[in-house]
Amino acid sequence: MAKKQACRVRNCCQICAARYLVNQSGRRFVADCSPQQTCAVQTVMPQFSGLHSSKHPPPQRSSKLGDTYWKLAIASMSNIPSPDFTPRLIVRRLSVDLSTPMRRHWNGGDAFLTAFYNALSFSFPEGEQFFIESVRNGVQHLDAETCNPAFHDTIQGFIGQEATHRHLHAQYNIQLEAQGLKNHWGPRIVKRKTRARRLFLKSTKRHLHELAITAGYEHFTSVLGDLTLQSIGKESDWLQDADTSQQTLWRWHAAEECEHKAVAFDLYQQLGGNHTWRLLWVVYLSIHFTTDVIRQTINNLWHDRTLHKPSTWWSAVKFCFGRYGWLWRCTPRFAAYFRKDFHPNQMGSEKHMREWQETNKSQWQAVGSPTAQET
């Protein structure tokens, strides 16, 4: 009997990633490699079709025992989607009135927490537009013959969701500017985008650089989104005292960021993006994201005339270094991105996302076509 050859493919699909990680944890799991077999993930999650290369053929599932190992391997890892997962992205129209002026300190009267979230909102219209453009440019380089059409549908859903985020936060930011706040983060994004595209003007890999940037930012937003959803009703909830409409807006956004967190990453991988550039860009983004959010938050507090209040600084210290602080909760999740075998679906929980969407389904309405939200 021929000896089974363990699949040594890394990062080619969710199944292989699951096999590798399970082995790393000391559990025994072996799968055969065969170029004649179709990877099960293409049936379970069609948007990952085409991620295998000829050098690394997809693994084979040839027996009931083998099937059992596959199921146990995936089920033992809550961070890998289950076989029942359906990669369908719904574009949702949120029932929140952003034309009515909001309270100046809408987050429980806390000036710092309000300023922090307002700072994030200032970055979204230009940031989301860049994500849309990078994914739209990247999909043009896909091989139409080998890529599963379902992946194109997923990408259109991603574009629709991001376009909706861009639109609502643009309305949100109008209210902030009416309160006297100034958006400095958005214009900086525009300048960097213009400078980067000029730098890579003649590069044949420009689309990969843009996708690496998008994948990095999507990781940041999905980490924040997952923490936002999993802490609902707990002491660690940063939005527990926020006005109802703001809670709805931010948690809706958080849920969709978790829902489409893997799209840009998978597209980058499928187009041949390498690990080194992915890490170089995320280091660069980490520096800019940290400094940008600090600068915009301080600027918001300055215009709000609450920058020098002791209560503002005490709130900032608790938010960053307290028991449920940003530093302790976010840093390990951000650092996971540096693993060579990393995949976005290894982070967070689909459960929290689905629970919020189901509980609050009266707050949103699915639109008929993802592409309808692009304009």
C-alpha positions as CSV (number, residue, x, y, z in Angstrom):
1,M,0.0,0.0,0.0
2,A,1.4,3.3,-1.0
3,K,2.3,5.6,1.9
4,K,0.0,8.7,2.2
5,Q,1.7,11.9,1.4
6,A,0.7,14.8,3.7
7,C,-0.5,17.9,2.0
8,R,2.1,20.6,2.5
9,V,0.3,23.4,0.8
10,R,0.1,26.6,2.9
11,N,-2.3,29.4,2.3
12,C,-3.8,27.9,-0.9
13,C,-7.2,27.5,0.6
14,Q,-9.1,27.3,3.9
15,I,-8.9,23.5,4.1
16,C,-5.1,23.4,3.7
17,A,-4.7,26.2,6.2
18,A,-6.9,24.2,8.6
19,R,-4.8,21.1,8.0
20,Y,-1.5,22.9,8.6
21,L,-2.7,24.6,11.8
22,V,-4.2,21.5,13.3
23,N,-0.9,19.7,12.7
24,Q,1.0,22.6,14.3
25,S,-1.1,22.2,17.4
26,G,0.0,18.6,17.8
27,R,-3.1,16.9,16.4
28,R,-2.8,14.2,13.7
29,F,-4.4,15.1,10.4
30,V,-3.3,13.9,7.0
31,A,-4.8,14.6,3.6
32,D,-3.8,13.2,0.2
33,C,-2.7,15.5,-2.6
34,S,-4.0,14.7,-6.1
35,P,-4.3,17.0,-9.1
36,Q,-7.2,15.0,-10.4
37,Q,-9.4,15.8,-7.4
38,T,-11.4,18.9,-6.7
39,C,-10.8,20.6,-3.4
40,A,-13.8,20.3,-1.2
41,V,-13.6,24.0,-0.4
42,Q,-14.7,24.8,-3.9
43,T,-18.0,23.1,-3.2
44,V,-18.3,24.5,0.3
45,M,-17.0,28.0,-0.3
46,P,-17.0,28.6,-4.1
47,Q,-15.2,32.0,-3.8
48,F,-12.0,30.2,-3.0
49,S,-12.0,28.3,-6.3
50,G,-8.9,28.7,-8.3
51,L,-6.6,29.4,-5.3
52,H,-4.7,26.2,-5.9
53,S,-1.7,26.3,-8.2
54,S,-0.4,23.6,-10.4
55,K,2.7,23.3,-8.2
56,H,0.4,22.7,-5.2
57,P,-2.5,20.5,-6.3
58,P,-5.7,20.4,-4.1
59,P,-6.0,17.8,-1.5
60,Q,-8.1,14.6,-2.0
61,R,-10.9,13.4,0.1
62,S,-11.2,9.7,-0.8
63,S,-13.0,7.9,2.1
64,K,-15.6,8.3,4.8
65,L,-12.8,8.2,7.3
66,G,-11.1,11.0,5.4
67,D,-14.3,13.0,5.4
68,T,-14.6,12.6,9.1
69,Y,-11.1,13.9,9.6
70,W,-11.9,16.9,7.4
71,K,-15.0,17.7,9.4
72,L,-13.3,17.3,12.7
73,A,-10.3,19.4,11.7
74,I,-12.5,22.3,10.6
75,A,-15.0,21.9,13.5
76,S,-12.2,21.9,16.0
77,M,-11.2,25.4,14.9
78,S,-13.9,27.9,15.5
79,N,-12.0,30.4,13.4
80,I,-12.4,28.4,10.2
81,P,-15.8,28.6,8.5
82,S,-18.0,25.6,8.8
83,P,-19.1,23.5,5.8
84,D,-22.5,25.2,6.0
85,F,-21.0,28.7,5.4
86,T,-22.4,30.5,2.4
87,P,-20.2,33.2,0.9
88,R,-23.1,35.5,0.0
89,L,-22.7,39.2,0.7
90,I,-25.9,41.1,1.1
91,V,-26.0,44.9,0.5
92,R,-28.1,46.4,3.2
93,R,-29.9,49.8,3.3
94,L,-29.8,51.0,6.9
95,S,-32.8,52.6,8.4
96,V,-31.0,55.4,10.3
97,D,-31.8,59.1,9.9
98,L,-28.5,60.9,9.6
99,S,-30.1,64.2,8.5
100,T,-31.1,65.0,12.1
101,P,-28.3,66.7,14.1
102,M,-26.7,64.3,16.6
103,R,-25.7,65.1,20.2
104,R,-22.2,66.5,20.5
105,H,-21.1,63.8,22.9
106,W,-23.4,61.0,21.6
107,N,-21.3,58.2,23.2
108,G,-22.7,58.3,26.7
109,G,-21.6,61.9,27.2
110,D,-17.9,60.8,26.9
111,A,-16.0,63.4,25.0
112,F,-13.0,61.1,24.2
113,L,-15.0,58.1,23.0
114,T,-17.1,60.3,20.8
115,A,-14.1,62.0,19.4
116,F,-12.4,58.7,18.7
117,Y,-15.3,57.2,16.7
118,N,-15.8,60.5,14.9
119,A,-12.2,60.4,13.9
120,L,-12.7,56.9,12.4
121,S,-15.8,58.2,10.5
122,F,-13.8,61.0,8.9
123,S,-11.5,58.4,7.3
124,F,-14.2,56.2,5.8
125,P,-15.5,58.0,2.7
126,E,-12.1,58.3,1.1
127,G,-10.8,55.0,2.6
128,E,-13.8,53.0,1.4
129,Q,-13.5,54.5,-2.0
130,F,-9.9,53.3,-2.2
131,F,-10.9,49.8,-1.2
132,I,-13.6,49.7,-3.9
133,E,-11.1,50.9,-6.6
134,S,-8.4,48.5,-5.5
135,V,-10.7,45.5,-5.6
136,R,-12.3,46.6,-8.8
137,N,-8.9,47.0,-10.4
138,G,-7.7,43.7,-9.0
139,V,-10.6,41.6,-10.3
140,Q,-9.7,42.7,-13.9
141,H,-6.5,40.6,-13.6
142,L,-8.4,37.4,-12.7
143,D,-8.4,34.5,-15.2
144,A,-12.0,34.4,-16.2
145,E,-11.6,30.7,-17.3
146,T,-10.4,29.4,-14.0
147,C,-12.0,31.7,-11.4
148,N,-15.4,30.6,-10.1
149,P,-18.2,33.1,-11.0
150,A,-19.3,33.0,-7.4
151,F,-16.2,34.8,-6.4
152,H,-17.1,37.7,-8.8
153,D,-20.5,37.8,-7.1
154,T,-18.8,38.0,-3.7
155,I,-16.6,40.9,-5.0
156,Q,-19.7,42.8,-6.3
157,G,-21.2,42.3,-2.8
158,F,-18.1,43.7,-1.2
159,I,-18.2,46.8,-3.5
160,G,-21.9,47.3,-2.7
161,Q,-21.3,47.1,1.0
162,E,-18.3,49.4,1.0
163,A,-20.2,51.9,-1.2
164,T,-23.0,52.0,1.3
165,H,-20.5,52.6,4.2
166,R,-19.0,55.4,2.2
167,H,-22.3,57.1,1.5
168,L,-23.7,56.9,5.1
169,H,-20.4,58.1,6.7
170,A,-20.3,61.0,4.3
171,Q,-23.7,62.0,5.6
172,Y,-22.5,61.4,9.2
173,N,-19.5,63.6,8.6
174,I,-21.7,66.5,7.4
175,Q,-23.2,66.5,10.8
176,L,-19.7,66.5,12.4
177,E,-18.6,69.5,10.3
178,A,-21.8,71.3,11.2
179,Q,-20.6,71.0,14.9
180,G,-17.3,72.7,13.9
181,L,-15.1,69.7,13.5
182,K,-12.5,69.6,10.7
183,N,-11.7,66.5,8.6
184,H,-7.9,66.3,8.2
185,W,-7.7,62.5,7.8
186,G,-9.7,62.3,4.6
187,P,-7.5,64.7,2.6
188,R,-4.4,63.0,3.8
189,I,-5.7,59.7,2.4
190,V,-6.3,61.4,-1.0
191,K,-2.7,62.8,-1.0
192,R,-1.2,59.4,-0.1
193,K,-3.3,57.6,-2.7
194,T,-2.2,60.1,-5.4
195,R,1.4,59.8,-4.4
196,A,1.3,56.0,-4.3
197,R,-0.3,55.7,-7.7
198,R,2.3,58.1,-9.2
199,L,5.0,55.9,-7.6
200,F,3.7,52.7,-9.1
201,L,2.4,54.2,-12.3
202,K,4.6,52.0,-14.5
203,S,4.6,49.0,-12.3
204,T,2.8,45.8,-13.5
205,K,2.2,44.9,-9.8
206,R,0.3,48.1,-8.9
207,H,-2.9,46.3,-8.4
208,L,-1.2,43.9,-6.0
209,H,0.2,46.8,-3.9
210,E,-3.3,48.4,-3.7
211,L,-4.8,45.0,-2.7
212,A,-2.2,44.5,0.0
213,I,-3.1,47.9,1.4
214,T,-6.8,47.2,1.3
215,A,-6.3,43.7,2.9
216,G,-4.3,45.3,5.8
217,Y,-6.9,48.0,6.5
218,E,-9.7,45.4,6.2
219,H,-7.9,43.4,8.9
220,F,-7.8,46.4,11.2
221,T,-11.5,47.2,10.7
222,S,-12.6,43.6,11.1
223,V,-10.7,43.3,14.4
224,L,-12.4,46.4,15.7
225,G,-15.7,45.2,14.3
226,D,-15.5,41.8,16.0
227,L,-14.6,43.4,19.3
228,T,-17.6,45.8,18.9
229,L,-20.0,42.9,18.3
230,Q,-18.7,40.3,20.8
231,S,-18.8,42.9,23.7
232,I,-22.4,43.9,23.3
233,G,-24.1,43.8,26.8
234,K,-20.8,43.5,28.5
235,E,-18.7,45.9,30.6
236,S,-16.1,45.9,27.7
237,D,-18.6,47.5,25.3
238,W,-17.2,50.8,24.0
239,L,-20.7,51.7,22.7
240,Q,-22.8,50.6,25.6
241,D,-24.0,54.1,26.5
242,A,-24.1,55.5,23.0
243,D,-27.3,56.9,21.5
244,T,-29.4,54.3,19.9
245,S,-29.0,55.5,16.3
246,Q,-25.2,55.6,16.7
247,Q,-25.1,52.2,18.2
248,T,-27.1,50.9,15.2
249,L,-24.8,52.6,12.7
250,W,-21.5,51.5,14.2
251,R,-22.6,47.9,14.8
252,W,-24.1,47.6,11.4
253,H,-20.8,48.8,9.9
254,A,-18.9,46.4,12.3
255,A,-21.0,43.4,11.2
256,E,-20.4,44.0,7.5
257,E,-16.7,44.6,8.0
258,C,-16.5,41.1,9.7
259,E,-18.7,39.7,6.9
260,H,-16.4,40.7,4.0
261,K,-13.1,40.8,5.8
262,A,-11.5,38.1,3.6
263,V,-12.4,39.3,0.1
264,A,-9.5,41.6,-0.5
265,F,-7.1,39.1,1.1
266,D,-8.3,36.2,-1.0
267,L,-8.1,38.3,-4.2
268,Y,-4.6,39.3,-3.3
269,Q,-3.6,35.7,-2.7
270,Q,-5.3,34.5,-5.9
271,L,-3.5,37.0,-8.0
272,G,-0.1,35.9,-6.7
273,G,0.5,38.4,-4.0
274,N,3.4,37.5,-1.7
275,H,3.8,37.4,2.0
276,T,6.7,39.8,2.2
277,W,4.9,42.7,0.5
278,R,1.8,42.0,2.5
279,L,3.9,42.4,5.7
280,L,5.8,45.5,4.5
281,W,2.5,47.2,3.7
282,V,0.8,46.3,7.0
283,V,3.8,47.8,8.9
284,Y,3.5,51.0,6.9
285,L,-0.3,51.1,7.5
286,S,0.0,50.4,11.2
287,I,2.2,53.5,11.6
288,H,-0.1,55.7,9.6
289,F,-3.3,54.3,11.1
290,T,-2.1,54.9,14.6
291,T,-0.8,58.4,14.0
292,D,-3.8,59.4,11.9
293,V,-6.4,58.3,14.5
294,I,-4.5,60.0,17.3
295,R,-4.1,63.2,15.3
296,Q,-7.7,63.3,14.2
297,T,-9.0,62.5,17.7
298,I,-6.9,65.2,19.3
299,N,-8.1,67.7,16.6
300,N,-11.7,66.7,17.3
301,L,-11.2,67.3,21.0
302,W,-9.5,70.7,20.3
303,H,-12.5,71.9,18.3
304,D,-14.8,70.5,20.9
305,R,-13.0,72.5,23.6
306,T,-12.6,69.3,25.7
307,L,-9.0,68.5,25.0
308,H,-7.7,69.9,28.3
309,K,-10.3,68.5,30.6
310,P,-9.0,65.8,33.0
311,S,-12.1,63.6,32.4
312,T,-11.1,63.5,28.7
313,W,-7.6,62.2,29.4
314,W,-8.9,59.8,32.1
315,S,-11.2,58.3,29.5
316,A,-8.4,58.1,27.0
317,V,-6.1,56.2,29.5
318,K,-8.9,53.7,30.3
319,F,-9.6,53.2,26.6
320,C,-6.0,52.6,25.7
321,F,-4.6,50.9,28.8
322,G,-7.5,49.9,31.0
323,R,-8.8,46.5,31.8
324,Y,-10.7,46.4,28.5
325,G,-8.3,48.8,26.7
326,W,-7.5,48.9,23.0
327,L,-3.9,47.9,23.6
328,W,-4.6,44.6,25.3
329,R,-7.6,43.6,23.1
330,C,-6.4,44.7,19.7
331,T,-2.6,44.2,19.6
332,P,-2.6,40.3,19.7
333,R,-5.2,40.2,16.9
334,F,-3.4,42.8,14.8
335,A,-0.1,40.8,15.3
336,A,-1.7,37.6,14.0
337,Y,-1.6,39.2,10.5
338,F,2.2,38.6,10.4
339,R,1.8,34.8,10.5
340,K,2.7,33.2,7.1
341,D,-0.3,30.9,7.4
342,F,-2.7,33.7,8.4
343,H,-6.1,34.0,6.9
344,P,-8.8,36.5,8.0
345,N,-11.4,33.8,8.6
346,Q,-9.1,32.5,11.4
347,M,-10.0,35.6,13.4
348,G,-13.3,36.5,15.1
349,S,-16.6,34.8,15.2
350,E,-19.3,34.6,12.6
351,K,-21.8,33.9,15.4
352,H,-21.7,37.5,16.8
353,M,-22.1,39.0,13.4
354,R,-25.1,36.8,12.4
355,E,-26.7,37.3,15.8
356,W,-26.6,41.1,15.5
357,Q,-27.9,41.1,11.9
358,E,-30.7,38.7,12.8
359,T,-31.7,40.6,16.0
360,N,-31.6,44.0,14.2
361,K,-33.1,42.9,10.9
362,S,-35.8,45.5,11.3
363,Q,-33.1,48.2,11.1
364,W,-32.0,47.3,7.5
365,Q,-33.4,46.2,4.2
366,A,-31.5,44.1,1.6
367,V,-31.3,45.9,-1.8
368,G,-31.9,43.9,-5.0
369,S,-28.5,44.3,-6.6
370,P,-25.0,44.9,-5.1
371,T,-24.0,47.0,-8.1
372,A,-26.9,49.3,-7.4
373,Q,-25.0,50.7,-4.5
374,E,-21.9,51.7,-6.4
375,T,-23.1,55.1,-7.3
